[in-house]
């Protein structure tokens, strides 16, 4: 199983995420697996932030059953489950991998979680191919 993931309250995130323009930049291709590392920048600040597809189970599950269930429930209600992996914010998304649309949807839900307009968020995606 992946590293221990702790719950993260959106109110514990920095205020600048909800106050102005924010850019999320992927560090790898979005189609390269179940976890896409990236970082959020805005207001001269930087915050590590990854996308995690919680249903990936090969060769080992990346999230426990409870986390997967909560991620699916949040998604069904138009929200996103926020987690922390040490100093990294993790956006828990149902599925086993990512497309550009799914990455954008996750970031839109993050914007709403911190009280920002999704129009203030920009995504820089890297093109990557499946490892399958």
FENBEL-V916552 format. One record per backbone hydrogen bond with DSSP energy under -1.0 kcal/mol. NH is the residue of the N-H (numbers start at 1). CO is the residue of the C=O. If there is no record, write none. Layout:
# FENBEL-V916552
nh = (NH	NH)
co = (CO	CO)
This chain:
# FENBEL-V916552
nh = (6	8	12	13	17	18	22	23	24	25	26	27	30	32	36	39	40	41	42	45	47	49	50	51	52	53	54	55	56	62	68	69	70	71	72	73	74	75	76	77	78	79	83	84	85	88	89	90	91	92	93	103	104	105	106	107	108	109	110	111	112	113	114	115	116	120	121	122	124)
co = (84	82	9	10	14	15	120	41	122	39	124	37	126	29	51	25	47	23	45	42	40	38	89	36	91	34	93	95	53	56	64	65	66	67	68	69	70	71	72	73	75	74	90	6	88	85	48	83	50	81	52	99	100	101	102	103	104	105	106	107	108	109	110	112	111	117	118	22	24)
